[in-house]
Amino acid sequence: MQTCEGDGVDSPLGPEAVVAHLRLLGESNAVIHRQQKLQPDAALAAAAAYRSMFQEEDGTIPATFEVMYLTGWTPHPSQQKPSKRGSQTVSFQVGCMIMCISANNQGCSVRWFVT
């Protein structure tokens, strides 16, 4: 079973700051025997071109990058199986109320409407 989620992250700091931030997080290429194809002067030239095309009036340079979370696993034969539809003994609404009450010990601020 696989899942994939993504988040878009906007940074007003510009491409250099985004790259520096990713490196501080340790999210750059960790392969030991990788080939260094992008030369530093080419990266700086690309950043300068990006700056000249997209710099805002206040001096910020918007940069957006996408973060993807990928997870994959194979269910184990002993893994719990979902119950059959309609076999519940408590309604979803009551279950949510119980969770909400136990979470804040004062009752739930959410208003429940039954239709």
C-alpha positions as CSV (number, residue, x, y, z in Angstrom):
1,M,0.0,0.0,0.0
2,Q,1.4,3.4,-0.9
3,T,0.4,6.9,0.1
4,C,1.7,10.2,-1.2
5,E,1.0,13.7,0.2
6,G,2.5,17.0,-0.7
7,D,2.7,20.5,0.6
8,G,3.6,23.7,-1.2
9,V,5.9,26.0,0.7
10,D,6.3,29.6,-0.2
11,S,9.4,31.6,0.9
12,P,9.8,35.3,0.5
13,L,13.6,34.9,1.0
14,G,14.6,33.8,-2.5
15,P,16.3,30.8,-4.1
16,E,19.6,31.1,-2.2
17,A,17.9,31.1,1.2
18,V,15.7,28.2,0.2
19,V,18.7,26.1,-0.8
20,A,20.6,27.2,2.4
21,H,17.6,26.2,4.5
22,L,17.3,22.8,2.9
23,R,21.0,22.2,3.5
24,L,20.6,23.1,7.1
25,L,17.8,20.6,7.4
26,G,20.1,18.0,5.8
27,E,17.7,17.7,2.8
28,S,20.3,18.0,0.1
29,N,21.6,15.1,-2.0
30,A,23.1,12.6,0.5
31,V,24.6,10.2,-2.1
32,I,28.3,9.9,-1.5
33,H,29.4,9.1,-5.1
34,R,27.2,11.6,-6.9
35,Q,28.4,13.6,-9.8
36,Q,28.7,17.3,-9.3
37,K,27.1,18.6,-12.5
38,L,25.9,22.0,-11.5
39,Q,28.9,24.3,-11.1
40,P,28.6,27.1,-8.4
41,D,28.9,29.9,-10.9
42,A,26.1,28.4,-13.0
43,A,23.9,28.2,-9.9
44,L,24.7,31.9,-9.0
45,A,23.9,33.0,-12.6
46,A,20.6,31.1,-12.4
47,A,19.8,32.8,-9.1
48,A,20.7,36.2,-10.5
49,A,18.4,35.6,-13.5
50,Y,15.6,34.5,-11.2
51,R,16.1,37.6,-9.0
52,S,16.0,40.0,-12.1
53,M,12.7,38.4,-13.3
54,F,10.8,37.9,-10.0
55,Q,12.1,40.3,-7.4
56,E,9.2,42.2,-5.7
57,E,9.2,45.9,-5.0
58,D,10.1,45.4,-1.3
59,G,13.2,43.4,-2.3
60,T,11.9,39.9,-1.5
61,I,12.1,37.2,-4.0
62,P,9.3,34.6,-3.9
63,A,10.4,31.0,-4.2
64,T,8.1,28.0,-3.9
65,F,9.1,24.4,-3.4
66,E,7.1,21.3,-3.0
67,V,7.6,18.8,-0.2
68,M,6.4,15.3,-0.9
69,Y,5.9,12.6,1.8
70,L,6.0,9.0,0.4
71,T,5.1,6.0,2.5
72,G,4.9,2.4,1.4
73,W,4.3,-0.8,3.2
74,T,2.9,-4.3,2.8
75,P,0.2,-5.4,5.3
76,H,1.3,-8.2,7.6
77,P,-1.0,-11.2,7.8
78,S,-1.5,-10.6,11.5
79,Q,-2.4,-6.9,10.9
80,Q,-5.8,-5.9,12.2
81,K,-8.5,-6.1,9.5
82,P,-11.2,-3.4,9.2
83,S,-14.7,-4.3,10.5
84,K,-17.6,-4.9,8.2
85,R,-19.6,-1.8,7.2
86,G,-22.5,-1.2,9.5
87,S,-21.1,-3.3,12.3
88,Q,-20.4,-0.3,14.6
89,T,-22.0,-0.1,18.0
90,V,-21.5,3.7,18.5
91,S,-22.3,6.4,16.0
92,F,-19.5,8.4,14.5
93,Q,-21.0,11.6,16.0
94,V,-21.0,10.1,19.6
95,G,-17.4,8.8,19.1
96,C,-16.2,12.3,18.1
97,M,-17.9,13.8,21.1
98,I,-16.3,11.3,23.4
99,M,-12.8,12.1,21.9
100,C,-13.4,15.8,22.1
101,I,-14.6,15.7,25.8
102,S,-11.6,13.5,26.8
103,A,-9.2,15.9,25.0
104,N,-10.1,19.0,26.9
105,N,-12.0,17.7,30.0
106,Q,-14.4,20.6,29.8
107,G,-16.8,19.6,27.0
108,C,-16.5,20.3,23.4
109,S,-16.7,23.7,21.8
110,V,-17.9,22.2,18.5
111,R,-21.6,22.3,17.9
112,W,-23.1,19.1,16.6
113,F,-26.1,19.1,14.4
114,V,-28.1,16.0,13.7
115,T,-29.9,16.1,10.3
